[in-house]
């Protein structure tokens, strides 16, 4: 199993695609006198989504509701939690929300409000996923999980034939797994394989911070309602509902961009090289979806414009709809396929169809 740094991009032929595209995007911002960072729309969105997560919880503490209302409030919190993950902390941790890195630091740590580790997320997402997209055993985001298989190059088990049936349920567990165990599992993994560049002293401090975030998170989100007299079963079920809601949204949105028909899963050659240009690799391993859906464009933080995001992660997502025609035109000029699923139904059908193919006995032949 190869690790970060053991795989290099070494194209057989050099391409001017990325340089041409960068120049055109730079020209777009210059001609329109625009900042690459947040505009008023994104600032208002951040306020709305953080409020969707925080205010229902405060309301429950001040005015303890009946069970039905309580579950509705926990559900809204789940929508807010997912929204923070997609539209607030995501841009901030890429350094895209603001040109002021202090603002990015604070908004990036809204992930801690949701019980996650900003440190681990940056290692997994910014480094492993964005550099080695869809490369098996390096891109953590397509790593097989428990009973789920996301790569054609990993071992197929008999139950993977049915994963398209049970996938949505397990997607709902992602957020809960994240706050309970994933950060600790990743900490051990990243320190062992060198993804975490810190020395032993720094890594110990990182572990202490991760543990402190977990303790504070559970003390506030579960301990505080119980201390104020809210029914324990209501709190527990509401907490699970919140994370199940967020887990389904976050996982499905991600999978619609990378685990769909048409994306590639390249393997390095014997020298540890991907024989492709990095930027072309990003386009070939990614698919956009629902570009004309105004609500999704607002809510999912540009993750439906994943091609643009992978090529320009340090540009705030509110600019991606305007950049998309530039990227598409440039890709076509260089003979690169720019893939889009235009409706949510077609994107979902493509994803679950891919899960079916991955579960077949000859998955490696069914998917390139």
Secondary structure as UniProt FT lines:
FT   TURN            4..5
FT   STRAND          8..9
FT   HELIX           17..31
FT   TURN            32..33
FT   HELIX           40..62
FT   HELIX           67..87
FT   HELIX           89..93
FT   TURN            94..95
FT   HELIX           101..108
FT   HELIX           110..113
FT   TURN            114..115
FT   HELIX           118..121
FT   HELIX           122..129
FT   HELIX           130..131
FT   TURN            133..134
FT   TURN            136..138
FT   HELIX           140..142
FT   TURN            146..147
FT   TURN            152..153
FT   HELIX           158..162
FT   HELIX           163..172
FT   HELIX           174..177
FT   HELIX           178..182
FT   HELIX           183..193
FT   HELIX           200..218
FT   HELIX           219..224
FT   HELIX           225..227
FT   TURN            228..229
FT   HELIX           232..258
FT   TURN            261..262
FT   TURN            270..271
FT   STRAND          273..274
FT   HELIX           278..284
FT   STRAND          288..289
FT   TURN            291..292
FT   HELIX           294..299
FT   TURN            300..304
FT   HELIX           306..311
FT   TURN            313..314
FT   HELIX           317..319
FT   HELIX           320..333
FT   TURN            334..335
FT   STRAND          340..341
FT   HELIX           344..358
FT   TURN            361..362
FT   HELIX           363..366
//
